Structure formats: structure tokens, C-alpha cells
């Protein structure tokens, strides 16, 4: 029921029905009033004609009652009665059927309104309450006419004719029944017509509603048949045009959205769009990673903005100014630019672009560290060359032995400078990718035995035990540049011997896995501190001074070793020993036989 009343059909039906009902009510009320008055007037005219006829008959047949009475009775119907008075006011004839004859005559004749009829000579109508002629002790409403009849300009008597208004009411009731029946039929026909008209109008509207639902679901191919030429047909045509335009614009928006997403995704910079209330509206993957890292490191929720960005954003939204700055977030360095976004003349938000400058900062630091380290490494030999050469020029040596000693020192320092420059050139060539590898297949065990034998005398002089542990009878082949790999293990074994005190030992072991070979160099020396392990493969990096004092090299050996291993597709790492010393592990791919 609620569905009908909430629909257009129900509303149109109710509107038409109320309108027709109101009109029928007004028309029925006016019509019933008119018919009631009409019947009353007709009754009065009928009584007046009957009274005139009776008076004329009485005047013509005054002396012949046998003729008078039947004629008068024929004139009067069952509801109409009459009383005839002579000129003296005496009742000469009374024509009444039913009960209470005397009471009715008495009340009519005693009515003061009828006293003037004989003197004025004019008829008088009067509605009176008289006893019923059909029931005892019941009063009814009657219409009474007193009409004088005149002969030779003299009033010869009066005719009282009266009729119960019940007859008029019965006629009115029959008429009312007909009127109400007609109204009921009109009501039914109006209802049928209203439903038919409403359904005819709302049927295309329901189709449009369904089509609108389809459009809201994204089905823009929905169309409506425009079979009519009226406003509804024009509305269907406009709806179809709207659907085509929506489809075109949605496709255009989707294309632009995909382009924007592709651009934002492919950008290396982090892009974040903020709302006026400082909430994040849009961010690309780079920005999401940046924020997730910051949330993780600061134990923050995903709705929190880093304070550094928040202060800049607050300034942009408050003063409508673009802000650029450099900041640090979670150990990373960024340049950030925040610009306001406008909607008309008001600011609706801001967009922030963050560029990761961490690598640039590291490069700048490496560059400055490189210059400082090279300067530091070169300063000592240059000072010694300069000092001893000046001493020789000034004639400080007093004999050939002292002079030869100074020349030997100058020669050693020049060789040290040469090694430093050579290592720098090799490292620069490796890092630039210009190093050429001359690969060949060789057996690992004999190769390592040769490297170990090369350091046997050095180990004896340092009172360090050098051991090579390998499984006999197992051949393992590498496809690598033998000279470069030898350079790696020469550096590792030399470092191990130099940083292992007397009585210690250095061991070399080989572990074979499915497709890789792991070569392990272990010493029992001073060991590298845990905090220095992540940096030992950087250029010029030297760990604890106690480890390097008096035994230092150029600080480039491990950096060169790492580049050589990386160029072979392998991996090198360093860890502290269980009790002391350092463990270097080199993993190289095996030759697939």
C-alpha cells in the first residue's frame, strides 16, 4: 500500500479522485437543494391548481352533492386532502382518508395565518405539524394551502387543501438515490480512468527510472525507445543523448585518470596531494613507500603527517605561498616543494613533490671523503720525499751510507705512492665498468694451494700458522679471470697475516654447494669491530687503529676485492670470529660441466 501511495500512479490517482469527489460533492449538494426546492414548488403549484379546480367545481355544483363529491375525490390523490368552508366559515365538505380527521380540521381552522384569507382574498401557504393520517400519536409535517374562491366579486368560501411533506420527501429520496448512484458510477469510472491515465503516463517514467539505475551502475549503453512525439518522447530522446554524453565524458575521464596514474607511477619523485583539512587525498607508490617507512620507524598511524611536512603544509594553506626546502625523514634526505591547489579563488588543498636526494648526499660525502683520504694518504710520502730530498740537497748525510739510506727511503715512499695511484686507477676502472675479464676454466684447489704457498715464508716470518683445508680427490672448476681472483685472495691472506699476532693462525677452506663455491679465509687476529663491518669494503676505510697501526696499506684492497668478486657474479662478506679474528667468505659460481 505504501508503495502505491509513494508512486506517481497513486499520487495522480488520488489527485484526480479527490478533485472529482470534491466536484461531485458540490454538484450533488447543489442538485439536491435544487431538487428539494423544485419539488416543493411543484407541490405548491399542484395544490394551487387543485384548489382552484375544486373551488370552481364547488361553485358550479353547489346544489348537487352527488356530482360534487365524486369529482372532487377524483381530483384529490391519496396524499392530498381538502376541507371546504362556506362564506360563513362553516365546513361544508371534508375530503380526507385516514385517521385524525377532526384533530387535523381543528388545528387547520384554528391557525391564525388563515384568518385573513377571507378578507384579503389571497391564497396562503403554510407548513404545519399535524397528526398523521396513517399512524396514531404521530405528528407529521404538512404543507397547507388556504385558497378562497370568489363568485361575482364576493368570497363564497375557502378551500383548505393539505398534503403531507412525506410524499415530497419520498420523491426527493428517490432523486437523491439516483444522484448518489450516478456519483458512485462516476467515482468508479473516474478511478478506472485515473489508473489508466496514470499508468499510461508513468509507464515510460518507470522505464526511465530503470534506465537511470542502469546508468548509475555504469551501463552507459542503456537506451530508451522514443515511440511518442509528446513531451515524454522528447524526454526519452534527451535521456538517450545524456547517456551517450555521459559515456563519452566518463571514458575521457578514465583515459585522463589512467594517464595521470601512469605519470605518477612512473615518476621517481614522491607526489602527495593534501586536502584542506590536512588529510591525504592522493599519493603515488613512491610517496606511499616513503610514508610507510616513516610510519614504521616512528611507530605512527597511517593518518599522521610527518611534523616537518605538516608545518610547511600549514604555511602553504594559511598564506597561499609555495614553499621549497630540504629535510631529513627517517635517515633519508629529500628536497620538498609544496604548492597550493585552487578551486576558483579559494584554496582547496596542496600538492607536495619530494625528491630523494640521499644518493646525491652520499655521493657528495664520498667525494669529499675521497679527496680527504687521498690527500691524507699522499701527504705522508710526499712529506717524506720532500724532507729527505731537501736533506740530501743540503748535504746533511755525512757519508755514503747515510745518503744511500735516505735514497732508499725516498725510493720506498715513491713505490708506495705508485701503488696508491695504481690501486686508485684500478678501482676507478672497475667502478666505471671498463675492467676487462680474461676468463678461463681452472681447478680451485691447485689455484688456492699456489696462493697459499706464496705466503708460506711471510707467515713463518710473522710466526703465524697458515693452513689450507680442502678435500682431496674432489675437482672444482671455476670459469673466471684467474689473475683477478688471485688478486682478491692475495689481498685477503696478506691482510689476515699482517693483522694476526705471533702464535696465531690463518686458515683457508673451500665449501662446495650445488652451483656455487664458497672460499673462506679465517684468522685469529684482532678482529674487526662490529660497528665497522658494514663499511670495510668502502674506499680508504680503515677500522680500529690498533689493527692498522704500523701495518696499514692504502685502504683500497677490500674495495678492489669486492669489485672483482661482484664483476664475476659472486658475493663477498665479512663477519667476526666466534672468539676473535675475522671470517671472510667469497661465493663464486661454479663452471657448469
HELIX and SHEET records of a PDB file:
HELIX    1   1 UNK A    2  UNK A    5  1                                   4    
HELIX    2   2 UNK A    8  UNK A   60  1                                  53    
HELIX    3   3 UNK A   65  UNK A   75  1                                  11    
HELIX    4   4 UNK A  101  UNK A  109  1                                   9    
HELIX    5   5 UNK A  112  UNK A  114  5                                   3    
HELIX    6   6 UNK A  117  UNK A  120  1                                   4    
HELIX    7   7 UNK A  165  UNK A  216  1                                  52    
HELIX    8   8 UNK A  231  UNK A  266  1                                  36    
HELIX    9   9 UNK A  285  UNK A  298  1                                  14    
HELIX   10  10 UNK A  307  UNK A  319  1                                  13    
HELIX   11  11 UNK A  358  UNK A  393  1                                  36    
HELIX   12  12 UNK A  400  UNK A  431  1                                  32    
HELIX   13  13 UNK A  444  UNK A  454  1                                  11    
HELIX   14  14 UNK A  456  UNK A  461  1                                   6    
HELIX   15  15 UNK A  482  UNK A  498  1                                  17    
HELIX   16  16 UNK A  530  UNK A  533  1                                   4    
HELIX   17  17 UNK A  545  UNK A  548  1                                   4    
HELIX   18  18 UNK A  557  UNK A  567  1                                  11    
SHEET    1   A 5 UNK A  91  UNK A  95  0                                        
SHEET    2   A 5 UNK A  80  UNK A  86 -1                                        
SHEET    3   A 5 UNK A 154  UNK A 164 -1                                        
SHEET    4   A 5 UNK A 139  UNK A 151 -1                                        
SHEET    5   A 5 UNK A 124  UNK A 131 -1                                        
SHEET    1   B 5 UNK A 280  UNK A 283  0                                        
SHEET    2   B 5 UNK A 270  UNK A 275 -1                                        
SHEET    3   B 5 UNK A 346  UNK A 356 -1                                        
SHEET    4   B 5 UNK A 332  UNK A 343 -1                                        
SHEET    5   B 5 UNK A 323  UNK A 329 -1                                        
SHEET    1   C 2 UNK A 440  UNK A 443  0                                        
SHEET    2   C 2 UNK A 477  UNK A 480 -1                                        
SHEET    1   D 5 UNK A 465  UNK A 469  0                                        
SHEET    2   D 5 UNK A 505  UNK A 512  1                                        
SHEET    3   D 5 UNK A 516  UNK A 523 -1                                        
SHEET    4   D 5 UNK A 582  UNK A 589 -1                                        
SHEET    5   D 5 UNK A 571  UNK A 576 -1                                        
END                                                                             
